[in-house]
Amino acid sequence: MMNARSHYMTAAVATVGPAKLLTMLYDRMLLDVDRGAEALEAGDRLEASTHLQHAQEIIAELMSSLDPQAWEGGRDLMGIYTYLLAALVDASIKGDAAKARECRDLIEPLTQAWHDAARSLAQPMVPTQFGAPQLETATSVGLLGIG
């Protein structure tokens, strides 16, 4: 039986859009890798394995949902995912905290890039003089001509 927190989290994840879900996965992957590296540094390989395996599951999910042919950088991103999956498995098996931190160093800029992309998608669109939508910027005026 699910506890209240698990039920809430399941419902929250099921109702978010794709951009938010992607950023949530990346955020959780970072957390898992951080916790795994900290556990390895503390000598707790069982705890580390739990966190690093969860990060591996997230990468596997990202890999299964990625169509490398869909965009120019798709193959490169798949290559990064493939490397990260192997490196996290290796870090877990060998108890290598430095390898886990190396993975974190690769995941963090990707996380930031996806957050930036999600934010740009969430910006309101305003009509231009010619009727074509344009992203609203901090210095532009709103739809009614007021800031």
Secondary structure by P-SEA (a helix, b strand, c coil): cccaaaaaaaaaaacccaaaaaaaaaaaaaaaaaaaaaaaaaccaaaaaaaaaaaaaaaaaaaaacccccccaaaaaaaaaaaaaaaaaaaaaaccaaaaaaaaaaaaaaaaaaaaaaaaaacbbbbccccbbbbbccccccccccc
